[in-house]
Amino acid sequence: MRAIRVAPLALLGATALTLLAPSAAHAAPDGAINTFNPTISPSVIAPGGRVTLGGGGCTGETTVTSGIFDTTVIPSGSTTATATVDADARRGAVYAVTFACGSTGTTRNVNLTITGGATSTPTPTTAPTTAPTVSSTAIAPSGVRGGLGGSAGTMNTVEVAAGAALVLAAATGTLWFARRRGAGRRH
């Protein structure tokens, strides 16, 4: 019977943990809420294509680096910049693109996938009245490339401290209720 009375309190504690944990994950080192959410459009592109890089939520200058295009800077006051993917990019590869927000010092990784299917490139002809011929090269499809998908990054001490505080609060509450219920049985 007592377990039934404790269940709503345990559910309330679990709900509080669930609701408070995301806000701690977005806290910046100075305590402000971090809304830095970079984007790449399109996220799948052919070698030599142009991508639009978005530094959403960064109020300062955003530096974007990757092994697939030259370092690009999204200036303060602007939300986007463009970059040209290297023409020799490996088809089917997934490249990490790192966005560094200058105003908060936060870095985020976003994946950029290079298309891996058949390509068509026009072949120039000598006769101006004939239509260009098209050559096609098919790339054998490969399996799915697994990875961390940007879920692993640098360790943020504010996030770790907030998570530890939440776990400690939940453990303390559980012990307090257990001792209180145990003391009530003895009397």
PyMOL commands that set and color helices and strands:
alter all, ss='L'
color gray80, all
select helices_A, chain A and resi 2-25+157-186
alter helices_A, ss='H'
color red, helices_A
select strands_A, chain A and resi 39-41+44-45+50-54+62-66+69-74+80-84+94-101+107-114+119-123+133-137
alter strands_A, ss='S'
color yellow, strands_A
deselect
rebuild
show_as cartoon
